[in-house]
Amino acid sequence: MSVTDELLANNALYAKSFAGPLPLPPAKQLAVLACMDARLNVYALLGLREGEAHVIRNAGGVVTQDEIRSLAISQRLLGTTEIILIHHTDCGMLTFTDDGFKDEVQQDTGIRPPWAAEAFTDLAADVRQSIARIKADPFIVHKDAVRGFVFDVADGRLNEVV
Amino acid sequence: MSVTDELLANNALYAKSFAGPLPLPPAKQLAVLACMDARLNVYALLGLREGEAHVIRNAGGVVTQDEIRSLAISQRLLGTTEIILIHHTDCGMLTFTDDGFKDEVQQDTGIRPPWAAEAFTDLAADVRQSIARIKADPFIVHKDAVRGFVFDVADGRLNEVV
């Protein structure tokens, strides 16, 4: 049995106690942008319930064009006004460089990725850069409530980047 | 008190019963790519626990360059080999068109977004297109275990797209 099949069995159990449909717009008018890291259970670590916040995730929790797309849709069409950014300690993005990653991919495939890998060396600095990318973007409407945090994978705490 | 402050209070409670650090690579060697929709609690609906799977999310659960970046990092640096794609019923991406969204943004800001909004009209067709984008990409290594689903927000079930 594949992992996917195992998780489909879990889903059948989840559906048995499912409460039913909720409204489409996020009830807390919030969008969270976090790293894809497996240890970040975003709903649990923020105490979010189904229907409360958009959750956007990628390698690093960085802001690229696709996160701008998601945030613009979230704010313009679905009414969110606050943004929480979450990076975390022991992040994989701290373990390589863009050039090194691209070199390896090029050696393996013969093609150099045309996109940035978005590696970083300083968690807090990259949270600040992510906030700066949002503040500088012309398509995001609400920029007054954008706060960034580093989640500590050792103790489960969010520490704000100021 | 802002929503963010309220959720930080939740996080303090979460940290009190936090079990401690887990390994960086996802234990189930799985990456999930799902829509950002607030009603999709990905860990709960798949029965995932902290540390088991990368979770990538965006508006629509679509595959653009940034999801390729995340999946390539997930597979090449952190050992994942299976991919689950999740779209869902009552999705916001079904409620507008790329041209219409861009027209509105241009009217509001004076600038037409240079990126696709990635709206779609058929959930299953867009799941299939997402799988096709992954299969066609030169940078993703493992493509044999890529399966796509539509989550039903009325009953909590994942229905496979075949």
Interface residues (C-beta under 8 A of the other chain):
Chain A: S2 V3 T4 L7 L8 A9 N10 N11 A12 L13 Y14 A15 F18 G20 P21 L22 L24 P25 P26 A27 K28 Q29 L30 A31 M36 D37 A38 R39 L40 N41 V42 Y43 A44 L45 L46 G47 L48 R49 E50 G51 E52 A53 H54 V55 I56 R57 N58 A59 T64 Q65 D66 E67 I68 R69 S70 A72 I73 S74 R76 L77 L78 E82 I84 D90 G92 M93 T95 F96 F101 E104 V105 T109 I111 P113 W115 A116 A117 E118 P138 F139 A145 R147 V153 A154 D155 G156 R157 L158
Chain B: S2 V3 T4 L7 L8 A9 N10 N11 A12 L13 Y14 A15 F18 G20 P21 L22 L24 P25 P26 A27 K28 Q29 L30 A31 M36 D37 A38 R39 L40 N41 V42 Y43 A44 L45 L46 G47 L48 R49 E50 G51 E52 A53 H54 V55 I56 R57 N58 A59 T64 Q65 D66 E67 I68 R69 S70 A72 I73 S74 R76 L77 L78 E82 I84 D90 G92 M93 T95 F96 F101 E104 V105 T109 I111 P113 W115 A116 A117 E118 P138 F139 A145 R147 V153 A154 D155 G156 R157 L158
